[in-house]
Amino acid sequence: MEKEPEPLMEIKWIDAKEDKDLKDANDLKDAFFVRREVFIKEQNVPEEEEFDEADPESHHVVIYADGKPVATGRLFKTEESWLIGRIAVLKDYRGKHAGKLVVEKLLEKASEMGAEEIHVHAQTHATNFYRKSGFVEYGTTFQESGIEHISMIKRL
Protein backbone atom coordinates (compact mmCIF):
# COMPACT_ATOMS: atom_id res chain seq x y z
CA MET A 1 0.00 0.00 0.00
CA GLU A 2 1.40 3.39 -1.00
CA LYS A 3 1.76 5.99 1.73
CA GLU A 4 -0.22 9.21 1.29
CA PRO A 5 2.11 12.16 0.60
CA GLU A 6 2.55 14.78 3.31
CA PRO A 7 0.60 17.97 2.59
CA LEU A 8 2.60 21.07 1.67
CA MET A 9 2.58 23.22 4.79
CA GLU A 10 3.01 26.98 5.06
CA ILE A 11 3.74 28.92 8.24
CA LYS A 12 2.27 32.30 9.18
CA TRP A 13 3.10 34.33 12.30
CA ILE A 14 0.60 36.68 13.88
CA ASP A 15 2.36 38.75 16.49
CA ALA A 16 -0.66 40.23 18.20
CA LYS A 17 1.42 42.26 20.64
CA GLU A 18 3.54 43.83 17.90
CA ASP A 19 0.84 44.31 15.26
CA LYS A 20 -1.08 47.43 16.21
CA ASP A 21 -3.38 46.95 13.20
CA LEU A 22 -5.16 43.93 14.64
CA LYS A 23 -8.84 44.80 14.50
CA ASP A 24 -11.19 42.70 16.60
CA ALA A 25 -8.77 39.79 16.25
CA ASN A 26 -9.56 39.48 12.51
CA ASP A 27 -5.95 38.57 11.85
CA LEU A 28 -6.32 35.81 14.40
CA LYS A 29 -9.41 34.31 12.77
CA ASP A 30 -7.52 31.33 11.31
CA ALA A 31 -5.87 30.52 14.66
CA PHE A 32 -9.21 30.92 16.42
CA PHE A 33 -10.93 28.73 13.79
CA VAL A 34 -8.56 25.82 14.54
CA ARG A 35 -8.91 26.32 18.30
CA ARG A 36 -12.73 26.40 18.05
CA GLU A 37 -12.75 23.15 16.06
CA VAL A 38 -10.41 21.31 18.44
CA PHE A 39 -11.02 22.72 21.90
CA ILE A 40 -14.62 23.95 21.78
CA LYS A 41 -16.25 21.47 19.37
CA GLU A 42 -14.18 18.33 20.05
CA GLN A 43 -13.22 18.78 23.70
CA ASN A 44 -16.20 20.84 24.88
CA VAL A 45 -14.13 23.67 26.36
CA PRO A 46 -16.40 26.68 26.99
CA GLU A 47 -15.66 29.51 24.54
CA GLU A 48 -15.21 32.00 27.40
CA GLU A 49 -12.41 29.83 28.80
CA GLU A 50 -10.71 29.19 25.45
CA PHE A 51 -10.14 32.81 24.47
CA ASP A 52 -8.40 34.86 27.14
CA GLU A 53 -6.39 37.96 27.98
CA ALA A 54 -3.17 36.26 26.81
CA ASP A 55 -4.31 36.17 23.15
CA PRO A 56 -3.59 39.86 22.43
CA GLU A 57 -0.23 39.54 24.22
CA SER A 58 0.89 36.42 22.33
CA HIS A 59 2.86 35.45 19.27
CA HIS A 60 0.60 33.05 17.32
CA VAL A 61 1.71 30.62 14.64
CA VAL A 62 -0.73 29.15 12.12
CA ILE A 63 0.12 26.23 9.87
CA TYR A 64 -1.68 26.03 6.53
CA ALA A 65 -2.01 22.95 4.33
CA ASP A 66 -3.22 23.51 0.79
CA GLY A 67 -4.10 27.08 1.76
CA LYS A 68 -6.33 26.30 4.73
CA PRO A 69 -5.51 26.65 8.43
CA VAL A 70 -4.90 23.24 10.04
CA ALA A 71 -2.82 23.87 13.18
CA THR A 72 -1.95 26.66 15.59
CA GLY A 73 -0.23 27.52 18.84
CA ARG A 74 0.85 30.55 20.81
CA LEU A 75 3.81 31.84 22.81
CA PHE A 76 3.72 34.49 25.50
CA LYS A 77 5.69 35.70 28.47
CA THR A 78 4.30 36.03 31.96
CA GLU A 79 6.17 37.89 34.67
CA GLU A 80 7.89 34.62 35.63
CA SER A 81 8.23 32.51 32.51
CA TRP A 82 7.67 31.83 28.81
CA LEU A 83 4.67 29.65 27.98
CA ILE A 84 3.56 27.88 24.84
CA GLY A 85 0.00 26.71 24.59
CA ARG A 86 -3.30 26.48 22.77
CA ILE A 87 -1.58 24.02 20.45
CA ALA A 88 -4.28 22.53 18.27
CA VAL A 89 -4.33 20.44 15.10
CA LEU A 90 -7.45 19.66 13.07
CA LYS A 91 -8.36 15.98 13.27
CA ASP A 92 -7.63 15.26 9.59
CA TYR A 93 -4.07 16.58 9.96
CA ARG A 94 -3.00 14.76 13.12
CA GLY A 95 -0.07 12.44 12.53
CA LYS A 96 1.10 14.55 9.58
CA HIS A 97 3.70 16.57 11.52
CA ALA A 98 1.63 19.76 11.75
CA GLY A 99 1.71 19.71 15.57
CA LYS A 100 5.43 19.03 15.61
CA LEU A 101 5.95 21.97 13.25
CA VAL A 102 3.90 24.25 15.54
CA VAL A 103 6.03 23.30 18.56
CA GLU A 104 9.30 23.67 16.62
CA LYS A 105 8.32 27.16 15.43
CA LEU A 106 7.21 28.26 18.91
CA LEU A 107 10.49 27.03 20.40
CA GLU A 108 12.51 28.81 17.70
CA LYS A 109 10.63 32.07 18.35
CA ALA A 110 11.13 31.74 22.12
CA SER A 111 14.85 31.16 21.64
CA GLU A 112 15.10 34.20 19.33
CA MET A 113 13.42 36.27 22.06
CA GLY A 114 15.94 35.19 24.68
CA ALA A 115 13.98 32.54 26.56
CA GLU A 116 16.11 30.07 28.47
CA GLU A 117 13.28 27.69 29.24
CA ILE A 118 9.74 27.10 28.02
CA HIS A 119 6.73 25.80 29.92
CA VAL A 120 3.56 24.16 28.66
CA HIS A 121 0.40 23.05 30.45
CA ALA A 122 -0.01 19.78 28.56
CA GLN A 123 -3.14 17.71 28.42
CA THR A 124 -1.99 14.48 30.06
CA HIS A 125 -2.88 12.39 26.99
CA ALA A 126 -0.38 14.54 25.01
CA THR A 127 2.67 14.20 27.28
CA ASN A 128 4.43 11.79 24.90
CA PHE A 129 4.00 14.31 22.08
CA TYR A 130 5.78 16.99 24.15
CA ARG A 131 8.43 14.56 25.45
CA LYS A 132 9.50 13.99 21.82
CA SER A 133 10.34 17.71 21.68
CA GLY A 134 12.37 17.51 24.90
CA PHE A 135 9.79 18.57 27.50
CA VAL A 136 9.80 16.99 30.98
CA GLU A 137 6.85 16.86 33.39
CA TYR A 138 6.95 18.52 36.79
CA GLY A 139 4.45 19.00 39.60
CA THR A 140 1.12 17.25 39.93
CA THR A 141 -1.78 16.98 37.53
CA PHE A 142 -4.49 19.64 37.58
CA GLN A 143 -7.78 20.39 35.85
CA GLU A 144 -8.17 23.09 33.21
CA SER A 145 -11.60 23.38 31.58
CA GLY A 146 -12.44 19.92 32.93
CA ILE A 147 -9.41 18.30 31.23
CA GLU A 148 -6.48 16.81 33.13
CA HIS A 149 -3.19 18.65 32.53
CA ILE A 150 0.38 18.57 33.79
CA SER A 151 3.07 21.23 33.62
CA MET A 152 6.10 20.46 31.47
CA ILE A 153 9.36 22.33 30.89
CA LYS A 154 12.08 22.41 28.28
CA ARG A 155 15.39 24.19 28.76
CA LEU A 156 16.71 25.87 25.63
N, C-alpha and C positions, 0 to 999 in steps of 0.2 A: 504494500500500500504506500503510495507516494504521500510525503508529508506536505501539508498546506504551507505555502510560502508565508513568511512573516510580513505583516503589512508595513508599508512605508510610513514611518512616523516622523512628524515634525514637532518641534518644541517652541512654545511661545511663553515668554515671561510677562507677567502683569505685576509691576511693582507699585502696588496701591499707594504705598507711603510716598513714593517719589513722583508719581504721576498725578499732578494737581488737576488734570483734566478729566479724572474719573467722574462721571455724572451718574448718580444713582446706581453705582456698581454695574453700569452697562458693560464696561470692559471686562467685568468679571462674570458675565452671563454664562460663558462656556464652562468655567470652573464650577459655578453654582449649578449648572445643568447636571454635570457629572455627580456632584455631591448630592443633589436631590434624588437622582436615580438610585444611587447606592445607599446612602444613609437614611433618607426619608422614606423612599418607596420600598427598598429591600429590607432595611433593618429597623424600620418604624421609629426612627429618631424624630422627635418633634421639631418642626421647622424652627421654632423660637430657640431651641437649643443648638441647632446645627450652625446657624449664622450668628456670629458674635462680634464683640468689639475688637477682636484681634484681626478680623478680615481687612479693615482699612489700614491696618498697621503692618500688613504682611507682604511678603514677596510670594506671588503665586506662580506656579508653573502649570501649563496645560499641555498635554500631549494630544496631538491630532493624528488620526489614521485616515487616509483617503479623504482628508479635508474636514473630518468631523471630530469633535472633542470626545476622547475616550478615557482620559485619565487626568488626575490633577493632584496637587498637594500644595502646602504652604509652609513658609519659614518665617518666624518672627522672633524677636528678642524681648524677653521680659527683663525686669530689673536684675534678675539673678542668672538667667541662662538663655540659650538659644533653643528653640523648639521647632521640630517639624511636625506636621500633622495634617488632618483632613485629607489623608492620602486615600484616593478612591479610584477604582478602575471599573469601567462598565463590564458587566458579566461576560459579554461576547469577546472581550479582549484580555481576560485573565489568562495567565499562562503564556502570554505572547510578549513578555518582557516590558510591557508598558509601565507596570508598577515599579519594576527595578529601575527603569529609566527615570521615573519621577524621583525616586530616592537618590539616585546618583546625581541628578541635577540639583536637588536641594542641598546635598552635602557639598557639592562644588561651590554653590553660591555662598553657603555658610563659611566655607574655608576662605573664599575671596574676601569676605567681610570680616575676617579675623577671628572667627569662632575657634575655640580650642576643643570644645566638646559640644555634642548635640544630644538633645533628649527627645524622646517620643513617648506618648502615652499610647501604647499598642494594645489593640484588642487581643486578648490572650490567644485566640485561634490563629493570630498572625505573627506570633513570636518567631517562628522558624523563618518566615519571610525576612524579618528584620535582622535575625542572627546572621543570615547569609550576607548582609551588608556590614557586619561587624558590630552590631548592637548587642549589649549584654543587659539582662534584666537586673533590677534592683528594687528593694522594698517589697511591699505586699500588694496583692491584687485589690482593685477598687472598682466601684461601679461608676460609669459615666453614661448617662441616657439609658440606663437599664442594661448596659452591656459591660461584661467584665473586661477590665484593662489591667495592664501592668506598666510601670515606668521602665524605660530602657535608655541606655546611654552609649554613645560612641565617642571615643576620643579621636581627634583629628591629628 
